[in-house]
């Protein structure tokens, strides 16, 4: 029984992190519907985080009841005239409303007001992601140009006479103009621990020996990966795999891909101590120049072996990064979905609620910054999912509104009931399929 306590505690931690992440995202999504609906003259009767029995509630001066319910796995806004949480019309009560009251219902409001109210949920999810990514880049900063060394990272067995203030002009004969050049040229460089740099130092130019840009140092751990499962951590340096020395991050990648899922033994340097980790690589999807493909992965990203001088970007520059990063999540999600449909990657890359919960717990255990970053990524995914043209989701409602705009009349109540039932069946099927991935995929 005592042995079960750590496992039980980890499960509670995972569930708690998942509930927090989901509640934040749902609250933002539903607030988008609520506030834009109110601006458009549509009255909200209930704003609920969670479903089921109400644990706490209060009413505001606009007549909206704000509540927290017992099942914290979603939420909804119930507008005037709605029969339930999915904005289906309460036909009996609705017909008794006068014209002015109908104008303040979702179903009696002008088409433009309904479109804006429905679209606001996903849009607010995207805005949350953009703001989080913007905040990150303002807090962390961006590398200066020209590329300037701020300091060296503690890496064993690397001769690294680069000094703070060195401006990197060339690396192994290749011109370095921007920080991105260090990544762009990295795979073309000789795979050795030290390379020749041309730097500007104290007003003059000189050649010095410096570390390979991407040493086998862990920059971040992928949640639910092989690396995550055994406790590898950011800042760890991989010294060898199965006794073979590793000098660059790309050598580490190549050996992981060639492993084909077999057990690997890693010798790792961590803060002056040498540790050993044994695990099996996992098959996962990665983005390449030719699209998505599956590879055997350890589950980590690399890191530059020295610190770069940074500056705090302006608000508009940082906001542009936030928009770009959010677009990248959307693009990557759509590419991954297309790749699964086309068979380029396996359907096990689609996670369900259990997989998302595990990722929530994993990122939370890595630190508050990782957890907030995960919320931003998940918020974008939730916003995108809600735009899919499936009845019950926001995208399905927008399709109904598009039909109304073209035909001049909304779909009939009977057609709506059939389509909503079909949409619910599709959604439940997808959820069951994703859940089966969580339970049975390796």
C-alpha positions in Angstrom: 0.0 0.0 0.0 2.9 2.4 0.9 4.4 1.8 -2.6 1.2 3.1 -4.2 1.4 6.5 -2.5 3.9 8.1 -5.0 1.9 6.8 -8.0 -1.4 8.1 -6.5 0.3 11.4 -5.7 1.6 11.7 -9.3 -1.9 10.9 -10.7 -3.4 13.7 -8.5 -0.7 16.1 -9.7 -1.4 15.2 -13.3 -5.2 15.6 -12.9 -4.8 18.8 -11.1 -2.5 20.3 -13.7 -4.9 19.2 -16.5 -7.9 20.8 -14.7 -6.0 24.1 -14.2 -4.9 24.2 -17.9 -8.3 23.2 -19.2 -10.1 25.6 -16.9 -8.0 28.6 -18.0 -8.5 27.8 -21.7 -12.2 27.1 -21.3 -12.7 30.3 -19.3 -11.0 32.4 -22.0 -13.0 30.7 -24.7 -16.3 31.1 -23.1 -15.6 34.7 -22.0 -15.0 35.4 -25.7 -18.5 34.2 -26.5 -19.9 36.1 -23.5 -18.3 39.5 -23.9 -18.7 39.8 -27.6 -22.3 38.6 -27.3 -23.0 41.2 -24.7 -21.4 43.9 -26.9 -23.7 42.7 -29.7 -26.8 43.0 -27.5 -27.2 39.3 -26.7 -28.0 38.6 -23.1 -26.1 35.8 -21.3 -28.1 34.1 -18.5 -25.4 31.7 -17.3 -21.6 31.6 -17.5 -20.4 28.3 -16.2 -17.0 26.7 -15.6 -17.7 23.0 -15.5 -20.9 21.0 -15.8 -23.2 19.3 -13.3 -24.2 20.4 -9.8 -23.3 24.0 -9.0 -20.7 24.5 -6.3 -20.6 28.3 -6.3 -22.7 31.0 -8.1 -23.3 34.7 -8.1 -25.3 37.1 -10.3 -23.9 40.4 -11.7 -25.7 43.6 -12.5 -26.3 42.4 -16.1 -28.4 39.5 -14.8 -25.8 36.9 -15.7 -25.2 34.0 -13.2 -21.5 33.2 -12.9 -20.9 29.7 -11.6 -18.5 26.9 -10.9 -19.9 23.4 -11.4 -18.7 20.1 -10.0 -17.3 18.5 -13.2 -14.4 20.8 -14.2 -13.9 19.4 -17.8 -15.4 22.2 -19.9 -17.8 25.1 -19.6 -20.5 27.0 -21.4 -22.4 30.2 -21.8 -26.2 29.9 -21.8 -27.7 32.8 -23.7 -31.3 34.0 -23.3 -33.6 31.7 -25.2 -31.2 28.7 -25.2 -32.5 25.3 -24.1 -29.1 24.2 -22.9 -25.3 24.5 -23.1 -25.0 24.0 -26.9 -27.2 27.0 -27.8 -30.1 25.0 -29.1 -33.3 27.1 -29.1 -35.8 26.6 -26.3 -38.7 26.6 -28.8 -41.6 26.7 -26.2 -40.3 29.7 -24.3 -38.8 31.4 -27.3 -42.2 31.7 -29.1 -43.6 33.6 -26.1 -40.9 36.3 -26.3 -41.8 39.7 -27.7 -39.8 41.2 -30.6 -37.5 43.3 -28.3 -36.8 40.3 -26.1 -36.0 38.1 -29.1 -33.5 40.6 -30.3 -31.5 39.9 -27.1 -31.5 36.2 -27.7 -28.8 34.3 -29.7 -31.4 33.1 -32.2 -33.2 36.4 -32.6 -30.1 38.6 -33.0 -29.0 39.8 -36.4 -26.8 37.4 -38.3 -23.7 39.5 -38.0 -24.1 39.5 -34.2 -24.4 35.7 -34.1 -21.4 35.2 -36.3 -19.2 37.5 -34.2 -20.4 35.9 -30.9 -19.7 32.4 -32.2 -16.3 33.2 -33.7 -15.2 35.0 -30.6 -14.5 31.8 -28.6 -11.8 30.5 -30.9 -10.5 34.0 -31.5 -10.0 34.6 -27.8 -8.1 31.3 -27.6 -5.8 32.5 -30.2 -5.4 35.9 -28.5 -4.5 34.1 -25.2 -1.8 32.2 -27.0 -0.4 35.3 -28.7 -0.3 37.2 -25.5 1.5 34.4 -23.7 4.1 34.0 -26.5 4.5 37.8 -26.6 5.1 37.8 -22.8 7.7 35.1 -23.1 9.8 36.8 -25.8 9.7 40.1 -23.8 10.8 38.3 -20.7 13.5 36.2 -22.3 14.6 38.7 -24.9 15.9 38.1 -28.5 19.5 37.6 -29.5 21.3 40.8 -30.6 22.8 41.4 -34.1 25.6 41.1 -34.7 25.8 37.8 -32.8 27.6 38.4 -29.5 28.8 36.0 -26.9 27.4 36.7 -23.4 29.1 33.8 -21.6 29.9 30.1 -21.7 27.7 27.2 -20.5 29.3 24.5 -18.2 30.1 21.7 -20.7 32.7 19.1 -19.9 35.6 18.3 -22.2 35.2 21.3 -24.4 38.0 23.8 -25.1 36.0 27.0 -25.3 38.1 30.2 -25.2 35.2 32.3 -26.5 34.9 35.3 -24.2 31.9 37.5 -23.2 31.7 40.4 -25.6 33.1 38.4 -28.6 31.3 39.2 -31.8 31.0 36.1 -34.0 31.8 37.0 -37.6 32.6 33.5 -39.1 32.3 29.9 -38.0 34.5 27.4 -39.9 34.7 29.9 -42.8 31.0 30.5 -43.0 29.7 34.1 -42.4 27.5 34.5 -39.3 25.1 37.5 -39.7 22.2 36.4 -37.5 21.6 33.9 -34.7 19.6 31.8 -37.1 22.8 31.2 -39.1 24.3 29.2 -36.2 21.4 26.8 -36.7 21.3 26.9 -40.5 25.0 26.0 -40.9 25.2 23.6 -38.0 24.5 20.4 -40.0 27.1 21.4 -42.6 29.9 21.8 -40.0 32.4 19.1 -39.1 30.9 16.9 -36.3 33.5 17.7 -33.7 33.5 19.3 -30.3 35.6 22.3 -31.2 35.6 24.5 -34.4 37.4 27.7 -35.6 35.6 31.0 -35.0 36.5 34.4 -36.4 35.6 36.9 -33.8 35.9 40.6 -33.2 37.4 41.2 -29.8 38.7 44.5 -28.3 38.4 46.2 -31.7 40.4 43.6 -33.6 39.7 40.4 -35.4 41.2 37.0 -34.4 40.6 33.3 -34.9 39.8 31.3 -31.8 38.7 27.8 -31.0 35.1 27.5 -29.8 32.5 24.8 -29.2 30.3 23.2 -31.9 27.1 25.3 -31.8 24.9 22.4 -30.9 26.7 20.2 -28.4 24.8 17.2 -27.1 23.3 19.4 -24.4 19.6 19.2 -23.6 17.7 22.4 -24.1 14.2 21.1 -23.3 12.5 17.8 -22.6 9.5 16.7 -24.7 6.6 15.7 -22.4 5.7 12.0 -22.3 8.9 11.1 -24.2 11.5 8.5 -23.4 13.7 11.2 -22.0 10.9 12.4 -19.8 10.1 9.0 -18.5 13.6 8.4 -17.0 14.3 11.8 -15.6 16.6 13.5 -18.1 16.6 17.2 -17.6 17.4 20.5 -19.2 21.1 21.2 -19.1 22.2 17.6 -19.1 25.1 16.8 -21.4 25.1 13.4 -23.2 28.7 12.0 -23.1 28.1 8.7 -24.8 25.5 6.2 -26.1 26.2 2.6 -25.5 29.8 3.5 -24.8 30.3 5.4 -28.0 31.3 9.1 -27.4 28.9 11.8 -28.6 30.3 15.2 -29.6 27.4 17.0 -31.2 23.6 17.0 -30.9 23.2 15.7 -34.4 25.3 12.6 -33.7 22.9 12.0 -30.8 19.9 12.4 -33.2 21.4 10.0 -35.7 22.0 7.3 -33.1 18.5 7.7 -31.8 16.9 7.3 -35.2 19.1 4.3 -36.0 18.1 2.6 -32.7 14.7 1.5 -34.0 13.2 1.3 -30.5 15.9 -0.8 -28.9 17.3 0.0 -25.4 19.9 2.7 -25.2 22.4 3.3 -22.4 23.3 7.0 -22.0 26.2 8.4 -20.0 25.2 11.9 -18.9 27.1 14.7 -17.2 25.0 16.7 -14.8 26.5 19.4 -12.6 29.9 17.7 -12.3 28.4 14.3 -11.7 28.2 11.4 -14.2 25.0 9.5 -14.4 23.6 6.6 -16.5 20.1 6.3 -18.0 18.7 3.3 -19.8 15.5 3.5 -21.9 13.9 2.6 -25.2 13.4 5.2 -27.9 9.8 6.0 -29.0 8.4 6.5 -32.4 7.2 10.0 -32.9 6.3 12.6 -35.7 8.7 15.3 -36.6 8.4 18.2 -39.1 10.9 18.1 -42.0 11.3 20.0 -45.2 9.2 17.4 -46.9 6.4 17.4 -44.3 5.8 15.2 -41.3 7.5 11.9 -40.9 8.0 9.4 -38.1 11.3 8.7 -36.5 12.7 7.0 -33.4 13.2 9.7 -30.8 14.7 10.2 -27.4 12.5 13.3 -26.8 14.7 16.3 -26.4 15.8 19.5 -28.2 19.3 20.7 -28.4 20.9 23.9 -27.0 23.7 26.2 -28.1 26.8 25.6 -26.0 27.3 29.3 -25.1 25.1 32.2 -24.0 24.1 34.8 -26.6 23.7 38.5 -25.7 20.1 39.5 -25.8 18.0 42.6 -25.9 14.4 43.3 -24.9 12.2 43.7 -28.0 9.6 46.3 -28.4 6.0 45.5 -27.8 5.1 45.4 -31.5 8.1 43.2 -32.3 7.3 40.8 -29.5 3.6 40.8 -30.5 4.7 39.9 -34.1 6.6 36.9 -32.6 3.5 35.9 -30.7 1.4 35.9 -33.8 4.1 34.0 -35.7 4.4 31.4 -33.0 0.6 30.9 -32.8 0.4 30.6 -36.6 3.2 28.0 -36.4 1.1 25.9 -33.9 -1.9 26.1 -36.2 0.1 25.2 -39.3 1.8 22.3 -37.5 -1.5 20.9 -36.2 -3.1 21.0 -39.7 0.0 19.5 -41.3 0.0 16.7 -38.7 -3.7 16.0 -39.2 -3.2 15.9 -43.0 -0.2 13.6 -42.5 -2.2 11.2 -40.4 -5.1 11.1 -42.9 -2.6 10.5 -45.8 -0.8 7.8 -43.9 2.5 9.6 -43.7 2.5 9.2 -39.9 0.6 6.9 -37.6 -2.7 7.8 -35.9 -1.0 7.2 -32.6 0.3 10.8 -32.8 -3.3 11.9 -32.0 -3.6 12.3 -28.2 -6.9 12.1 -26.3 -7.8 13.4 -22.8 -5.4 11.0 -21.0 -2.5 12.0 -23.2 -3.2 15.7 -22.8 -3.5 15.2 -19.0 -0.2 13.5 -18.9 1.4 16.3 -20.9 -0.1 18.8 -18.5 1.4 17.1 -15.5 4.8 16.7 -17.3 5.1 20.3 -18.3 3.9 21.4 -14.8 6.7 19.3 -13.2 9.3 21.0 -15.5 8.4 24.4 -14.1 5.8 27.2 -14.3 7.2 28.6 -17.5 6.9 25.3 -19.3 3.4 24.9 -18.0 2.3 28.3 -19.2 3.9 27.7 -22.6 1.9 24.4 -22.8 -1.3 26.3 -22.0 -0.6 28.7 -24.9 -0.1 25.7 -27.3 -3.2 23.9 -26.0 -5.2 27.1 -26.3 -4.4 27.4 -29.9 -5.2 23.7 -30.5 -8.6 24.2 -28.8 -9.4 27.3 -30.8 -8.5 25.5 -34.0 -10.5 22.4 -33.1 -13.6 24.5 -32.4 -13.4 26.0 -35.9 -13.7 22.6 -37.6 -17.1 22.5 -39.5 -18.6 19.9 -37.2 -22.1 20.6 -35.8 -22.0 21.1 -32.0 -18.6 22.9 -32.4 -18.4 26.7 -33.2 -17.3 25.9 -36.7 -20.5 24.0 -37.3 -22.5 27.0 -36.1 -20.6 29.2 -38.4 -21.4 26.9 -41.3 -25.1 27.2 -40.4 -24.8 31.0 -40.4 -23.0 30.9 -43.8 -25.9 28.8 -45.2 -28.3 31.4 -43.8 -26.4 34.3 -45.3 -26.5 32.6 -48.8 -30.1 31.2 -48.7 -31.6 34.0 -46.7 -33.1 31.7 -44.1 -31.6 29.5 -41.4 -31.7 25.7 -41.6 -35.0 24.2 -40.4 -35.3 23.0 -36.8 -35.5 19.4 -38.0 -32.4 19.7 -40.1 -30.6 21.3 -37.2 -31.6 18.5 -34.8 -30.4 15.9 -37.3 -27.1 17.7 -38.0 -26.4 18.3 -34.3 -27.0 14.7 -33.5 -24.7 13.7 -36.4 -22.0 16.2 -35.2 -22.2 14.9 -31.7 -21.8 11.3 -33.0 -18.7 12.3 -35.0 -17.2 14.2 -32.0 -17.8 11.2 -29.7 -16.3 8.9 -32.2 -13.2 11.0 -32.4 -12.9 11.2 -28.6 -13.2 7.5 -28.3 -10.6 7.0 -31.0 -8.2 9.4 -29.3 -8.8 7.8 -25.9 -8.0 4.4 -27.4 -4.7 5.9 -28.6 -4.0 7.0 -25.1 -4.7 3.6 -23.7 -3.2 1.2 -26.3 -0.6 3.1 -28.4 3.0 2.4 -27.2 
